Amino acid sequence: MEKFKTVKKMIDGVEYTAQFNGLSAALEAVDNSYIGGSSNTSSLKMAKYILENVIVAPRVDVDSFENAEKLNNVLDFGREVMQGNFREPEEQSGPEEKGSK
C-alpha cells in the first residue's frame, strides 16, 4: 500500500488536501486520542490530530471553522483518508489469499 498519498476534495468552497500516512499512523492516532483512565476517545484530540497531520492544505485548526457542521465535513474527509478509504476499487489491495477453499 502506498504511503504518503495525497487526495484533494472541495468542501464548502475550499479545496482541502489530505495526506494518507499509513495505517500504523492511523492506529497510533486512535491510541493517542484515548482519555486517560477510560475507554473513551477525545473528539478534540482526534480533531487536532487530523487537522495537524492529515489535512495538509490549507493549514487550519478547530477554531478556523464557523460552525461544527463545517468542521465535521472536513474531519470526515480527513478521517476517511487517514484510514485509507480514498482509492478507487481497482486501486485497493490487500494480502493475497493463499490456497483454495
Residue pairs with C-beta under 8 A, 6 or more apart in sequence:
1 22
1 23
1 84
1 93
2 20
3 20
3 21
3 22
4 19
4 20
4 21
4 22
5 19
5 20
5 86
6 17
6 18
6 19
6 20
6 56
7 17
7 18
7 19
7 20
7 81
7 86
8 15
8 16
8 17
8 18
9 15
9 16
9 18
9 77
10 16
11 70
11 73
11 74
11 77
12 70
12 73
14 58
15 57
16 55
16 57
16 58
16 74
16 77
16 78
17 55
17 56
17 57
18 54
18 55
18 56
18 77
18 78
18 81
18 82
18 86
19 53
19 54
19 56
19 81
20 54
20 81
20 82
20 84
20 86
21 53
21 54
21 82
23 83
23 84
25 53
25 82
26 82
26 83
26 84
29 46
29 49
29 50
29 53
29 82
30 41
30 46
32 45
32 49
33 41
33 42
33 45
33 46
33 49
34 40
34 41
34 42
35 41
35 42
44 62
46 75
46 79
47 62
47 71
47 75
48 61
48 62
50 75
50 78
50 79
50 82
51 60
51 61
51 62
51 74
51 75
51 78
52 61
54 78
54 79
54 81
54 82
55 74
55 77
55 78
60 74
62 71
65 71
65 74
80 86
